[in-house]
């Protein structure tokens, strides 16, 4: 009898516990704390994407244990990438699209209230110096308005396994991690904020390529082992000197790389050198000479500018003549390291001029060519560019890879590494 009484009491206690738990979830009852904000907007006051005048993206590269920052802002009526030496860009459309993707983000579901699980979701703040781990850090994205007030601030984590279109997300300074439906993935790579290829060359308009490979006697300021390969294009066919066969695939690959050439970083030229280049003359100062030498460029006593990795001349149908000079290995900044082996990314020195005779020869739009050449030269004059190692190798081809004696195939070079932009 006593055992039966104890059993009855046990069932009663269990029933009471179950009733208490059920009472928390029945309609009209109080919402559990972990579900208190589910379905709400993260930033209800942020409703206009065009209010954003600054976007900051801080990504973290676990392979190199470095943070890669990018900051785009509107300053004095001009869009610049202030994290990259105030490089000017037309970023208004890109920034609005980025902001629009972050407007109306909702807290679709709660993943965890535990700070110990941040690493599992990839939402550790990349700026957090109090966390020792190098893994599990997310991408922090901050939008600000014209008054530098924060419109939205997120840490983007890993995609949710088994739920395409969802990823983990956390607000900096808060423990709670959410599951959010979003396709937003703001980039911290410079190339993704620049529209199209930096050279603004269309592969279809390239009419002549002259590849000049040489070595430099720096003491005497002269060229050694000069190798020149000239290729011309007409009616869709590439030709070399008489009696030589062209490796069409390799040459088309060069033209395609020129068309889509993107940069992993930029470095400003000294103001005096930039001013000289815009004026079309070089009156070198000590500062200019040092800046050139550090990047693998040398001026001969006759005033010719040489590059330690050779040159390429590119002529287009509209009469533009580009001179691309390939310089020294680029310093290993965070973005350069993440875009490929830092030891292989290279400086690129670009000049462009308009040649009316070329425009007439190729039947191009001379007016357009003249206008574009001026705009591009004004831009190129101020900057050393850094290009990806794969693009560098594809542009700096040896003669044996491009042409051969008639009837003999050109040497097949290994394909260049993909350009990780």
Number of C-alpha atoms within 10 A of each C-alpha: 6 7 8 9 9 11 12 11 12 12 11 12 12 11 12 12 12 11 11 11 11 11 13 13 12 10 8 8 10 11 13 10 9 13 11 11 16 16 14 14 15 20 15 13 11 21 14 13 19 14 15 27 21 26 25 22 22 22 25 25 19 13 10 11 12 17 18 21 20 21 20 26 27 19 14 7 7 12 20 22 24 17 15 17 13 17 19 17 15 14 19 18 10 15 23 18 15 19 27 18 16 26 19 16 20 20 20 16 18 19 17 16 15 11 13 10 17 23 19 14 24 24 29 28 27 23 16 11 8 7 12 7 11 16 17 19 28 27 28 27 24 18 27 19 19 13 9 11 11 15 23 22 19 20 24 26 26 19 19 15 9 7 10 11 13 18 21 25 30 28 19 17 8 10 16 18 25 24 24 23 20 17 12 16 13 24 18 22 22 22 17 15 18 17 14 14 16 17 17 14 22 15 17 14 18 24 23 19 23 16 22 20 22 19 16 19 11 14 6 9 16 16 15 11 9 11 13 14 18 17 18 16 16 11 6 9 11 19 20 18 13 8 12 17 19 23 20 15 10 20 22 15 16 19 22 16 20 22 20 18 20 25 26 26 24 19 16 17 19 18 14 15 23 20 17 15 18 18 12 12 11 18 12 15 12 8 13 17 16 15 18 24 15 13 21 22 25 23 18 13 10 7 12 11 14 24 25 21 22 20 23 20 17 20 25 24 22 28 29 27 22 22 17 20 22 27 27 21 20 24 15 14 13 19 21 26 22 21 20 20 13 19 14 19 28 28 28 26 22 22 20 23 19 24 18 18 12 19 22 14 11 19 12 18 14 21 13 14 21 18 11 18 21 16 11 19 20 18 16 22 24 23 21 21 23 25 27 28 24 20 23 23 17 23 21 17 18 18 17 16 17 24 26 18 14 12 9 10 16 20 14 11 13 8 11 14 14 12 19 13 17
